[in-house]
Each structure stands twice: as structure tokens, then as C-alpha cells.
Amino acid sequence: MRADRSTDEIRLLGVAARGHHGVLDFEKRDGQDFVVDVVMTVDLAEAGRTDDLSATVNYAEVAADVVEVVTGPSFDLIEKVAAVIADRVLARPLVQAVEVTVHKPQAPVGVPFSDVQVVVRRERDVPVVIALGANLEGEDGADPAATVRAAGHRLRRIRGLRAVRVSPLHGSAPVGGELVEGQPDYVNAVAVARTRLTPAALLAALHRVEEDFGRTREVRWGARTLDLDLIQYGDPADGTDVVSEDPSLLLPHPRAHERAFVLRPWLAVDPAATLRTGEGSTPVRDLIPSVADQDVHPLEPR
């Protein structure tokens, strides 16, 4: 089985700066030297294939972030320094996990020593929303409802995706223009989960699941054995969601707000669901009236 989490790393070691962190008065007044190591877990396959800077992490920018934290406002504990650095590194879209080591070689320990180090490790853990749909019989003869149920179980096997909850199945007429004419109705569901994967890594994992169920992509809006769409990554209610206009990774999904087959099952699995709409966010419950004319109906009880 292919891994759904990268083991590639970028190691930025020995970033030195002078800061004023410590509990004692003279530490805050006079300052001392700190050294920081940052080890980032990043999927570097795309960077290795394309030689494109945008496919990797700019470690010069990470180094600048480290120096800004070390030389910035004073903290009592280097544990806090390490945590702040880790949070800033994890805010970068391609970083899956980070280990930060803060060295304080001049710490007032009171006995001979060579170094004091604090090491913190952090992984992403953000909420995500995934839409599932099918309207063709699978390669194994499974009907669309069985396929969507099986795909929901398969999501739970993606390494880096946890706390997966899948809505009851809903039925809907196909949408998307002339190409949907004559297609059978869809079976839909929505899964909510949390992930440590980056948006691109999660989307790649979803595409692999589609392939496992025989999905092909010859025709846009065409019938399919399985469709998995990444609807939202992060929480717009607190501004931590990812917004992307990259054609290969549009976030949030640009048509989610007008699709009842997304909104109704999403609300069924998460009554507090919120979707980014423009510069703000809107409770999914408040979007339902705008799609009331679309024929979407439960296929099984909650």
C-alpha cells in the first residue's frame, strides 16, 4: 500500500540569534545567544520532479521567521519560544510536521554544562470536509450506494486522516449542464474528519482512493463510479482555513455553497458546520434555503 504521509525532510540547523528570553532579570535585560534547529516533514516528490520552488518550503523564509521570534518579545521559557516557532512553521501549507530544538548554551544552570535544549514536535491537526458521490456501478458490480459506503470506510484507512464521520446517504439528480442528461441519479454523502496531511497530500490520497474504485477522468461532469471532493480545509469560523485559487487545488470548493447534495448531508453529519463564503463564513444551516429547489433526499435514516 502506498503511504499517505511523506517521510521527506528539510533540516534547517544552527540558526543563531540573540534574544532576551528567561525568567531572571539579567536574562531579560542583557540577553544571550540562542541556536535553533528546525526539521520539517514535507512531501518533496513534486519539487524533485519539477525543480519548482513553489513545490517546496523556502527555508530562507523559515530562518527569517526563527530569527524574528528569537529577537522578538521576551518569553520566560524557551519552551514557549520553541512552540511559537513550531506554530509558524506549521502555518506553511506544505509542512506536514515539524520538530523544533531551541538551544540555550548560556543558560544560568549553576554547574558546568555544554548545552540546554528544549525539543517540541508538532503535527497538523485540522478539520476537513470531503464530499462523496457515485452514480455508476463499480468494477466489482457494487451499486452506487454500496460504493459510497465502502469509500467512507476506505477514508478511515488513509494514514493522516482521523476522526472520520460520514453522513447518511442522500440521493440527488445529476447537475452540470448538457453532459448530465440521461445520467442516473447520484448517491451522495459528506465526511468530516481531522488531518495531519497538507491540502495537496490529502487531495492526492483522495485521488488514489478514487482510482482504487475505478474512477477515470476523461469527461468533466461525466458519470463516475466514485467522486471525492475536498470541500474545505481548516475552520473558516476562526480564520484557519486554507483559501486557494490554484486550479489543481481550489479551496474552498467553489460550488459547494450552491450544491444541496453537499450542504444537506454535511449539515446532517455536522449541525454546526460553517462554510467560507467570500471574505467571511456562513453556517451551512443558513445556506440551505437558497438550495431548497434542488431535489436532494435522504436514502437512509440519520
C-alpha positions in Angstrom: 0.0 0.0 0.0 1.2 3.5 -0.9 2.0 5.7 2.1 -0.3 8.8 2.6 2.3 10.7 4.6 5.7 11.8 3.4 8.9 10.8 5.1 10.9 13.5 3.3 12.5 16.2 5.5 14.1 19.6 5.2 16.6 20.2 8.1 17.5 23.8 8.9 20.1 23.6 11.6 22.1 26.1 13.7 20.1 29.3 13.2 21.7 31.7 15.7 20.2 34.9 17.1 20.3 36.9 20.3 17.2 37.1 22.4 16.0 38.2 25.9 14.2 35.0 27.0 14.5 33.8 30.5 13.0 34.1 34.0 15.8 36.1 35.6 16.0 39.8 35.4 19.5 39.9 33.9 18.4 37.5 31.1 15.7 39.9 30.0 18.0 42.9 30.4 21.2 41.7 28.8 20.0 38.9 26.5 22.0 35.9 25.4 22.6 33.7 22.3 20.1 31.1 21.2 20.5 28.5 18.5 17.5 26.8 16.8 17.2 23.7 14.7 14.1 23.1 12.6 13.3 19.8 11.0 10.2 19.9 8.6 8.4 16.9 7.2 7.5 17.8 3.6 6.4 15.8 0.6 9.3 16.7 -1.8 8.2 14.4 -4.7 6.8 17.3 -6.8 9.8 19.5 -6.1 12.1 16.7 -7.1 10.2 16.1 -10.3 9.7 19.7 -11.4 12.6 21.7 -9.9 9.9 24.3 -8.9 10.5 26.4 -5.8 6.7 26.7 -5.2 6.6 22.9 -4.6 8.9 23.1 -1.6 9.5 25.2 1.5 11.6 28.3 1.2 14.0 27.6 4.1 15.4 31.2 3.9 11.9 32.4 4.9 11.7 29.8 7.7 15.1 31.0 9.0 13.8 34.6 9.0 10.8 33.5 11.0 13.1 31.8 13.6 15.2 35.0 14.0 12.1 37.1 14.3 10.8 35.0 17.1 14.1 34.8 18.9 14.8 38.5 18.7 11.2 39.5 19.3 9.2 39.9 22.6 10.7 38.2 25.6 9.3 34.9 27.0 10.1 33.4 30.3 10.5 29.9 28.9 12.3 28.6 25.8 9.5 26.0 25.7 7.3 29.0 24.6 9.9 30.1 22.1 10.0 26.6 20.6 6.2 26.4 20.5 5.8 29.7 18.7 8.4 28.8 16.1 6.7 25.4 15.6 3.3 27.1 15.1 4.7 29.5 12.5 6.4 26.7 10.6 3.2 24.6 10.5 1.3 27.5 9.1 3.2 26.9 5.8 0.9 24.9 3.5 3.4 22.2 2.6 4.7 21.4 6.1 3.1 18.2 7.5 5.0 18.1 10.8 7.9 20.0 12.5 10.4 19.4 15.2 12.0 22.5 16.7 15.0 22.4 19.0 15.9 25.5 20.9 19.5 25.5 22.4 20.3 27.8 25.3 24.1 27.3 25.7 24.5 30.3 28.2 21.6 29.3 30.5 22.3 30.1 34.2 22.4 26.5 35.3 24.9 26.9 38.1 27.1 23.9 37.2 29.3 23.1 34.3 27.4 22.1 31.2 27.6 22.2 27.4 24.1 23.0 26.4 20.4 23.1 27.3 17.9 22.0 24.7 14.1 22.0 24.5 12.6 20.0 21.7 8.9 20.3 20.6 7.2 18.2 17.9 4.0 19.3 16.3 1.8 17.8 13.6 -1.0 19.3 11.7 -4.5 18.5 13.0 -7.1 20.5 11.2 -10.8 19.9 10.3 -11.6 18.9 6.7 -14.8 18.2 4.8 -15.0 15.7 2.0 -17.9 15.1 -0.4 -18.5 11.6 -1.7 -20.7 10.7 -4.7 -21.3 7.9 -7.2 -23.9 7.1 -10.0 -22.3 4.2 -11.8 -21.9 0.5 -10.9 -18.4 -0.2 -9.7 -16.0 -2.6 -11.4 -16.9 -5.2 -8.8 -20.6 -4.9 -9.6 -21.4 -2.8 -6.5 -24.2 -0.3 -6.8 -23.5 3.4 -6.1 -24.8 3.2 -2.5 -22.5 0.3 -1.7 -19.6 2.2 -3.3 -20.2 5.3 -1.3 -20.4 3.3 1.9 -17.2 1.4 1.1 -15.4 4.7 0.2 -16.4 6.1 3.6 -14.8 3.1 5.3 -11.8 3.5 3.0 -11.3 7.1 4.2 -10.7 5.7 7.7 -7.7 3.8 6.3 -5.9 6.9 5.0 -2.9 7.5 7.2 -3.0 11.0 8.5 -6.8 11.2 8.4 -8.6 10.6 11.7 -11.9 11.0 13.5 -13.8 10.3 10.2 -17.6 10.7 10.5 -19.8 10.0 7.4 -23.3 11.3 6.9 -26.3 9.3 6.0 -26.6 8.7 2.2 -28.6 11.1 0.1 -30.0 10.9 -3.4 -29.8 13.7 -6.0 -30.3 14.4 -9.6 -27.1 15.0 -11.6 -26.1 18.6 -12.2 -23.5 20.2 -14.5 -25.1 21.1 -17.9 -25.8 19.1 -21.0 -23.5 16.3 -20.2 -25.6 15.2 -17.3 -28.7 14.5 -19.5 -29.6 10.8 -19.3 -27.3 10.1 -16.4 -28.6 8.1 -13.4 -29.2 9.8 -10.1 -26.3 10.2 -7.7 -25.8 8.7 -4.2 -24.1 11.3 -2.0 -22.6 11.6 1.4 -20.3 14.0 3.2 -17.4 13.1 5.6 -15.9 15.3 8.2 -12.6 14.5 9.7 -9.3 15.8 11.0 -6.0 15.5 9.2 -2.3 16.0 9.6 -1.8 15.9 5.9 -1.3 19.1 3.8 -4.1 20.0 1.4 -2.2 18.7 -1.6 -1.2 15.5 0.1 -4.8 14.9 1.2 -6.2 15.6 -2.3 -3.6 13.1 -3.7 -4.8 10.5 -1.2 -8.4 11.0 -2.2 -7.5 10.6 -5.9 -5.8 7.3 -5.1 -9.0 6.1 -3.4 -11.0 7.1 -6.5 -8.6 5.1 -8.6 -9.0 2.1 -6.4 -12.7 2.3 -7.1 -12.2 2.5 -10.9 -12.6 6.3 -11.3 -11.4 7.8 -14.6 -11.4 11.5 -15.5 -12.0 11.6 -19.3 -15.1 13.8 -19.2 -15.9 16.7 -16.8 -19.4 16.4 -15.4 -19.4 12.8 -16.6 -20.9 9.9 -14.7 -18.5 8.2 -12.4 -18.0 5.2 -10.2 -16.8 7.5 -7.3 -16.1 11.2 -6.8 -14.3 12.5 -3.8 -14.1 16.3 -3.5 -12.1 18.2 -0.9 -14.7 20.8 0.1 -13.0 22.7 2.9 -9.6 22.5 4.7 -9.5 24.2 8.1 -12.0 26.2 10.0 -13.3 29.5 8.5 -15.0 30.3 11.8 -11.6 31.2 13.3 -9.8 32.1 10.0 -7.6 29.0 9.9 -9.0 27.6 6.7 -6.9 27.4 3.5 -8.0 29.5 0.6 -6.5 28.5 -2.7 -7.2 29.6 -6.3 -4.7 27.1 -7.8 -6.7 25.3 -10.5 -5.4 21.9 -9.2 -6.5 22.7 -5.6 -9.4 25.1 -5.3 -10.3 25.8 -1.7 -12.9 26.0 -0.5 -14.7 24.1 -3.3 -16.1 27.0 -5.5 -19.6 25.5 -5.9 -20.2 23.9 -2.5 -22.4 26.8 -1.4 -24.9 26.2 -4.2 -25.0 22.4 -4.1 -27.7 20.9 -2.0 -26.1 17.4 -2.4 -23.1 18.8 -0.4 -24.9 21.1 2.1 -27.7 18.7 3.2 -25.6 15.7 4.1 -22.9 18.0 5.6 -25.5 19.5 7.9 -26.7 16.0 8.7 -23.3 14.9 10.0 -22.3 18.3 11.5 -25.2 20.6 12.6 -22.6 23.3 13.5 -21.0 23.2 10.0 -19.7 26.5 8.6 -18.5 27.2 5.1 -16.3 30.1 3.9 -18.3 32.4 1.6 -16.2 35.2 0.2 -14.3 37.1 2.9 -16.4 35.6 5.7 -18.1 32.4 6.7 -21.7 31.3 6.8 -23.4 28.5 8.8 -24.4 25.7 6.4 -27.8 25.8 8.0 -28.3 29.3 6.7 -27.4 28.3 3.2 -30.0 25.5 2.9 -32.9 27.9 2.0 -31.0 29.0 -1.1 -30.9 25.4 -2.5 -34.4 24.4 -1.4 -35.5 23.9 -5.0 -32.9 21.1 -5.6 -34.1 17.6 -5.3 -31.9 16.0 -2.6 -33.4 13.5 -0.3 -32.2 11.1 2.4 -31.8 7.5 1.4 -31.4 6.2 4.9 -32.2 7.4 8.4 -29.8 9.5 10.4 
